[in-house]
């Protein structure tokens, strides 16, 4: 069930990332856009690490590569464009999600639950 939720979230991020962006403002660097990227990838990281707690390095690495592929796919659409700033925001989100997951694991360990390594 956890892995299905993670897969659905990954699919939702891909679909939303590849929709035509005709309503987006034409600015060089939009802070809100970067916050959306970071938030989406933080959520993906938490869900992925929740689904696959024994493979944190694989989850983090896969999400970083996933972010690259989304940017490349946006470039290929013709109506969106890939941006390394967006990927950097994705990476920040993955890092924040990983940190949140580790804090959650730490708190559950201190409450008597087994450690996740």
MARBA-389716 format. One record per residue (C-alpha): residue number from 0; x, y, z. Coordinates in steps of 0.5 Angstrom, whole numbers, always signed. Layout:
REM residues N
ATOM / NUM / X / Y / Z
...
***
This chain:
REM residues 117
ATOM / 0 / +0 / +0 / +0
ATOM / 1 / +6 / +5 / +2
ATOM / 2 / +9 / +4 / -5
ATOM / 3 / +3 / +5 / -9
ATOM / 4 / +2 / +11 / -5
ATOM / 5 / +9 / +13 / -7
ATOM / 6 / +8 / +11 / -14
ATOM / 7 / +1 / +15 / -15
ATOM / 8 / +5 / +21 / -12
ATOM / 9 / +11 / +21 / -17
ATOM / 10 / +6 / +20 / -22
ATOM / 11 / +2 / +26 / -20
ATOM / 12 / +8 / +30 / -20
ATOM / 13 / +10 / +28 / -27
ATOM / 14 / +3 / +30 / -30
ATOM / 15 / +3 / +37 / -26
ATOM / 16 / +10 / +38 / -28
ATOM / 17 / +8 / +37 / -36
ATOM / 18 / +2 / +40 / -36
ATOM / 19 / +2 / +46 / -41
ATOM / 20 / +4 / +52 / -37
ATOM / 21 / +0 / +58 / -41
ATOM / 22 / -2 / +61 / -34
ATOM / 23 / +5 / +62 / -31
ATOM / 24 / +8 / +68 / -31
ATOM / 25 / +14 / +69 / -35
ATOM / 26 / +19 / +71 / -30
ATOM / 27 / +26 / +69 / -30
ATOM / 28 / +26 / +67 / -22
ATOM / 29 / +20 / +66 / -19
ATOM / 30 / +21 / +64 / -11
ATOM / 31 / +14 / +61 / -11
ATOM / 32 / +15 / +56 / -17
ATOM / 33 / +22 / +54 / -13
ATOM / 34 / +18 / +53 / -6
ATOM / 35 / +13 / +49 / -10
ATOM / 36 / +18 / +44 / -13
ATOM / 37 / +22 / +44 / -6
ATOM / 38 / +15 / +42 / -3
ATOM / 39 / +13 / +37 / -8
ATOM / 40 / +20 / +33 / -7
ATOM / 41 / +20 / +34 / +0
ATOM / 42 / +13 / +30 / +0
ATOM / 43 / +16 / +25 / -5
ATOM / 44 / +22 / +24 / -1
ATOM / 45 / +18 / +23 / +6
ATOM / 46 / +13 / +18 / +2
ATOM / 47 / +19 / +14 / -1
ATOM / 48 / +23 / +14 / +5
ATOM / 49 / +16 / +11 / +9
ATOM / 50 / +15 / +6 / +3
ATOM / 51 / +22 / +4 / +3
ATOM / 52 / +25 / +5 / +10
ATOM / 53 / +31 / +0 / +9
ATOM / 54 / +34 / +4 / +2
ATOM / 55 / +34 / +11 / +4
ATOM / 56 / +40 / +12 / -1
ATOM / 57 / +37 / +9 / -7
ATOM / 58 / +30 / +13 / -5
ATOM / 59 / +34 / +20 / -5
ATOM / 60 / +38 / +18 / -11
ATOM / 61 / +32 / +16 / -15
ATOM / 62 / +29 / +22 / -13
ATOM / 63 / +34 / +27 / -15
ATOM / 64 / +35 / +23 / -22
ATOM / 65 / +27 / +23 / -23
ATOM / 66 / +28 / +31 / -22
ATOM / 67 / +33 / +31 / -28
ATOM / 68 / +28 / +27 / -32
ATOM / 69 / +22 / +32 / -31
ATOM / 70 / +26 / +38 / -33
ATOM / 71 / +29 / +34 / -39
ATOM / 72 / +21 / +32 / -41
ATOM / 73 / +19 / +39 / -40
ATOM / 74 / +24 / +41 / -45
ATOM / 75 / +22 / +36 / -50
ATOM / 76 / +14 / +38 / -49
ATOM / 77 / +15 / +45 / -53
ATOM / 78 / +10 / +49 / -48
ATOM / 79 / +15 / +48 / -42
ATOM / 80 / +22 / +49 / -41
ATOM / 81 / +27 / +45 / -36
ATOM / 82 / +31 / +49 / -31
ATOM / 83 / +37 / +47 / -27
ATOM / 84 / +34 / +52 / -22
ATOM / 85 / +28 / +48 / -21
ATOM / 86 / +32 / +41 / -21
ATOM / 87 / +36 / +45 / -15
ATOM / 88 / +30 / +46 / -12
ATOM / 89 / +28 / +39 / -12
ATOM / 90 / +34 / +37 / -9
ATOM / 91 / +33 / +42 / -3
ATOM / 92 / +26 / +39 / -2
ATOM / 93 / +29 / +32 / -3
ATOM / 94 / +34 / +34 / +3
ATOM / 95 / +29 / +37 / +7
ATOM / 96 / +24 / +31 / +6
ATOM / 97 / +30 / +26 / +8
ATOM / 98 / +31 / +31 / +14
ATOM / 99 / +24 / +30 / +16
ATOM / 100 / +24 / +23 / +16
ATOM / 101 / +30 / +22 / +20
ATOM / 102 / +27 / +26 / +25
ATOM / 103 / +21 / +22 / +25
ATOM / 104 / +25 / +16 / +26
ATOM / 105 / +29 / +19 / +31
ATOM / 106 / +23 / +21 / +35
ATOM / 107 / +20 / +14 / +34
ATOM / 108 / +26 / +11 / +36
ATOM / 109 / +26 / +15 / +43
ATOM / 110 / +19 / +13 / +44
ATOM / 111 / +21 / +5 / +44
ATOM / 112 / +20 / +3 / +37
ATOM / 113 / +26 / +0 / +33
ATOM / 114 / +31 / +4 / +29
ATOM / 115 / +31 / +5 / +22
ATOM / 116 / +38 / +4 / +19
***
